[in-house]
């Protein structure tokens, strides 16, 4: 019998594990995003508890029974191509937090991330007395890793620290 992950992946390339909610309850519902291509499997799958089934309205999708997956609420498996994954990060937290619009950079994600990093660094410098355990400082540090990966041309690897940034951004 194939693993739960293998069943959910349905032969697709896994691109990201995202933690969009901080909730320790067990998921009872799968929320599935629209497929990238007509007739394909869902582009992403989220695990949600009853309290969060209607959470994250920017993530449209259908709900289904989690069928005993025993996953923690808030975990999302993403199967979208890297460019779509990066756009999702921009839509959900990066642009709202920094004001950096990817459209202004003609799809050059290394430039988008560099500008977002500059904005966060400037914000931290303005604050001056930010403690080392401050979430914004943590986010800026991890965003720096994403910037480096993107500058080296590895957008897929840049998406890994962006998933961590997304989790931190949820605490701001």
N, C-alpha and C positions, 0 to 999 in steps of 0.2 A: 504494500500500500504506500503510495507517495506521501511525503510529508505535507503538512498543511501549507507550508510556504510554496512547495512545488505545485500544489493544487491551485493556490491563489495566483502564482506567477503565470500559469498556463503557457509555459514556453517562452515568455517574454523576457527581455533584458531588464533586470532590476536596476534602477538608477539611484534610488535614495530611500533611506528610512528617516522619516520626519516625526518629531514629537511636538505636535501643535497644541496640545493641552497638557497641563500638569495635573493629573488625576490618577489616584492609585486604585480606583475601582476597576473591577473586571468588566470588559466590554461585553455587551449583549447584542450589539447591532454592528453590522458592517455597513459602512457608507461607501458607495462605489461611484467613482467619477465617470463622466462620459468618455467613451473610447476615443483614442486619437484618430482612428480610421473607422469608417462605417463597418459594422459587423465584427469588429475586434473586441477583445476583452477590455474591461474598464482600465482607464489610464492610471488610476490610483485606487487604493482601498484603505479606508480608515476604520479603526476600531473604536467604538464609542459606548459608554455606559448610558443608562436611561436618562441621566441628568444632562448629558451632552449631545443627545441625538440631533437636536436642532442647532447645535453650535456651529460656528464657522460658516456663516452664510455665503462667503465668497468661494466656498468649495461646493458647487452644485453637485448633486448626485442622488442616487436612489439608495434607499435603506433596505436592508435584508437582515434576517436573523443571523447572528454570529455563529450559531450552531456549535456551541461549546468550544470555541477557539482558545479560551483562557488567556487572551491577550489583555494587556493593560489598556485602559481608555486613553485615547489621545495619540496612539501610534498610527502612522500612515505609511503604507508601502507605496512607493511611486515608481511607475514604469514609463513615464513620459520621456521623450528625447531630451537631452541635456538643455537645449535652447529653451524648450517649453518649461522645464523645471526651473531654470534661472528666471524666466519671466514670471513664474508663479511666486518665487521669492520676492521679486520686485513688487508685484501686485499686493502681496499679503503683508509685508513688513518693511522691506528695504526702502521703497519710495515713501511710504507714510512716515518712516522714522527719519529719513535723511533729506527728502525732497528731490532726490536724484531720479530723473526720468530716463529710462533706457532709450526712449525714442530720440532723445537729444544727442545720443552717441552712436546713432546709426547701427545699432546692434553689435557694437564692439564691447563685449562684456568686460574685458580687462579695463577699459576706460570707465565704464559704469562703476565697477567695484572700486577703482582708484579714487574716483570722485566721491563716492559714498564714504570711503575711508578718510579722505580729507575733511569731509563735513563732520564726521564723528570725532576726529582728532581735534578739530577747531572747537567743537562743543566741549570736549574734555579740558582743553587749555583755558577756555573761558571760565569754567568752574573752578579751576585751580586747586581746590582743596579736596578733590574727590578721593575717597578712601579706596584702597587697593581691592576691596571686596565689592566694589560697586558694580552692578550688572552692566552698565554702559561701558565701563573699562574692560570688562570681560568680553563683551560683544566686539568692541573695537580691536582687541587683541586677536580674537579668532577671525574677524574680518580681514585682518592683515595677512593671515595664512591663505585665505581665499584669493586675495589680491595677488599674492605671489604665485599661486598655482595658475591663475588666469594669465598673468604676465608671461608665464612659461608656456602658455598655449594649451594647458590642460584644463579645459572648462569642466569636464566631468569631475576631476579631482577638486576643483574649486567649489563644486556643489556640496561636497562633504562638510567642510567647515560652515557653509551657509546654513545647513540644516541645524548645526549647533547654535549658530547665531539666531536662527528663527526661534529656537526654544528659549534662549536668553531674552530675546525681544518680547516674548510673551510675558515676561516678568516685569517689564518696564511700565 
